[in-house]
Amino acid sequence: MSAHPVTHLVTSGTFSLDGGTWDVDNNVWLVGDDREVLVIDAAHDADAIAAAVGDRRLTAIVCTHAHDDHIDAAAELADRTGAPILLHPDDMVLWRMTYPDREPDGALADGDELTVAGTTLRVLHTPGHSPGAVCLYAPDLGTVFTGDTLFNGGPGATGRSYSDFGVIIDSIRDRLLPLPPDTVVRTGHGDTTTIGDEAPHLGEWISRGH
């Protein structure tokens, strides 16, 4: 019997930006089957992620954005597995804070489709939390992986460098809220939610943000 197409692990480490450092727990998502798998956000612990991949072929390491807590295990995991690291180029300024001497292996663009084990993930460019933030929508699985763009309870943080509240609200309103209401939102931190649970709160987020 095949494994569930989506598996989840939580890794712990730190997030640093603008001179501050915070302890964080990150969600790492794996999409695939018994033979091949894709990792979304290689955070903190390459050993734990490699163990979750097991003997499957790792087809790609996809970065929803380049804050250090989402990419700090990506290079080691790529070196161990040969999998390419994929990132939207608008986040290169953040990427270079962690990896000044290494480039990602490939660029993500809005509308790209990544296929793993027969599942298609559509890249949605959703700037705001960072310039190159993306979400990955898997219509066949009824789920969207939102990184730090949309959480259970509201939009991702926009109080630090390279982020913008108005832009993240536009991204959520235009790219995410039109998805089917029962779409499961799998986030970069914390609990899952659904588009239908979050959509009614857009107005209060906007009023809270201004």
C-alpha positions in Angstrom: 0.0 0.0 0.0 1.3 3.5 -0.9 2.2 6.0 1.7 -0.1 9.0 2.1 0.9 11.5 -0.6 1.6 14.3 2.0 3.7 13.7 5.1 4.8 16.3 7.6 7.6 16.8 10.0 8.3 19.6 12.5 11.9 20.8 12.9 13.3 23.3 15.4 15.9 26.0 15.1 16.2 29.7 14.9 15.2 32.5 12.5 17.5 35.6 12.2 16.8 38.8 10.4 17.4 42.5 11.0 19.8 41.8 13.9 17.4 39.7 15.9 17.2 35.9 16.4 14.2 33.9 17.5 13.5 30.2 18.3 11.1 28.7 15.8 9.4 25.4 15.0 9.0 24.9 11.2 6.7 22.6 9.2 8.5 20.6 6.6 6.2 19.0 4.0 6.9 16.0 1.8 4.8 15.1 -1.2 5.2 11.9 -3.1 4.7 8.1 -3.0 6.9 5.1 -2.2 9.3 5.8 -5.0 9.8 9.5 -5.2 9.2 12.6 -3.1 9.6 16.3 -3.1 10.5 18.4 0.0 8.9 21.8 0.7 11.1 24.0 2.9 14.2 22.1 4.2 14.3 23.6 7.7 16.9 23.2 10.4 17.6 19.4 10.4 18.9 17.7 7.3 19.2 14.4 9.2 15.6 14.3 10.1 14.5 15.3 6.6 16.7 12.7 5.0 15.3 10.1 7.3 11.8 11.1 6.3 12.8 10.8 2.6 14.3 7.4 3.3 15.3 5.4 0.2 13.0 7.4 -2.1 14.3 9.6 -4.9 14.2 13.2 -3.8 13.1 15.1 -7.0 13.4 18.7 -5.7 13.9 20.8 -2.6 11.3 23.6 -3.0 11.7 26.9 -1.0 8.5 28.8 -0.4 10.8 31.7 0.4 14.4 32.3 1.5 14.2 33.3 5.2 17.0 31.4 6.9 14.7 29.1 8.9 13.2 27.7 5.7 16.4 27.1 3.8 19.1 26.4 6.4 19.1 22.6 5.8 18.6 22.9 2.0 22.3 22.8 0.9 23.2 19.9 3.1 20.1 17.9 2.0 20.9 18.7 -1.7 24.5 17.7 -1.3 23.4 14.4 0.3 20.7 13.5 -2.3 21.6 15.3 -5.5 18.2 17.0 -5.5 18.0 20.5 -7.0 17.1 23.5 -4.8 14.3 25.6 -6.4 13.6 29.3 -5.4 11.9 32.3 -6.8 14.6 34.7 -7.9 13.0 37.7 -6.2 14.2 36.2 -2.9 17.9 36.0 -3.9 18.7 39.0 -1.6 17.5 36.9 1.4 19.1 33.6 0.0 22.5 35.3 -0.1 22.3 36.1 3.7 22.5 32.3 4.3 24.4 31.1 1.3 26.6 33.9 -0.1 28.7 31.4 -2.1 26.0 29.1 -3.5 23.2 29.6 -5.9 19.9 27.7 -6.0 19.8 25.1 -8.7 16.7 26.3 -10.4 14.2 29.2 -10.5 10.5 29.1 -9.7 8.1 31.3 -11.6 4.4 31.9 -11.3 2.5 29.3 -13.1 5.2 26.7 -13.1 4.1 23.1 -12.5 6.1 20.6 -10.6 5.1 17.0 -10.8 6.1 14.3 -8.3 4.6 10.8 -8.1 1.8 11.9 -10.5 0.8 14.9 -8.3 1.1 18.3 -9.9 2.0 21.3 -7.7 1.3 24.7 -9.3 3.5 27.6 -8.3 1.7 30.7 -7.2 3.9 33.8 -6.7 2.5 35.4 -3.5 4.9 38.2 -2.5 4.5 40.2 0.7 6.1 38.1 3.5 9.1 38.3 1.2 9.5 39.4 -2.4 9.9 35.9 -3.9 7.4 34.1 -1.6 5.5 31.3 -3.4 2.7 29.0 -2.5 2.3 25.5 -4.1 -1.3 24.4 -5.0 -2.0 20.7 -5.5 -5.6 20.6 -6.9 -5.7 16.8 -7.0 -4.9 16.7 -3.2 -7.1 19.6 -2.4 -4.3 21.4 -0.6 -2.1 24.4 -0.8 1.3 24.8 0.8 1.5 28.4 1.8 4.9 28.8 3.6 4.6 32.0 5.6 2.1 33.7 3.4 -1.1 32.5 5.0 -1.4 30.9 8.5 -4.2 29.5 10.6 -5.5 32.9 11.8 -4.1 35.3 9.3 -1.4 36.5 7.0 2.3 36.0 7.6 4.4 38.7 9.3 5.4 41.8 7.4 7.2 43.8 10.0 10.7 43.1 8.9 12.9 43.9 5.9 11.8 43.0 2.4 8.2 42.5 3.5 5.0 44.5 2.8 1.6 44.3 4.4 -0.4 45.7 1.5 1.4 43.3 -0.9 0.7 40.2 1.2 -3.0 41.1 1.5 -3.2 41.5 -2.3 -1.5 38.1 -2.7 -3.8 36.4 -0.4 -6.9 38.0 -1.8 -6.0 37.5 -5.5 -4.2 34.2 -5.4 -5.3 32.1 -2.4 -8.8 33.1 -1.5 -10.2 32.2 -4.9 -9.2 28.6 -4.4 -12.0 26.2 -3.4 -13.1 26.8 0.2 -12.4 23.2 1.3 -8.7 23.5 0.2 -6.5 22.5 3.1 -3.9 25.2 3.9 -0.6 23.6 5.0 1.5 26.3 6.6 5.1 27.0 7.3 4.5 27.1 11.0 1.7 26.0 13.2 -1.6 24.3 12.5 -3.3 23.7 9.2 -6.5 25.5 8.2 -8.7 25.8 5.2 -9.3 28.6 2.6 -13.0 28.7 3.7 -12.0 29.2 7.3 -9.7 32.1 6.6 -11.5 33.9 3.7 -14.2 35.6 5.9 -11.5 37.4 8.0 -9.8 39.3 5.1 -11.6 42.6 6.1 -10.5 42.4 9.7 -6.9 41.6 8.7 -6.9 44.7 6.5 -8.3 46.9 9.3 -5.9 45.4 11.8 -2.9 46.1 9.5 -3.5 49.8 9.0 
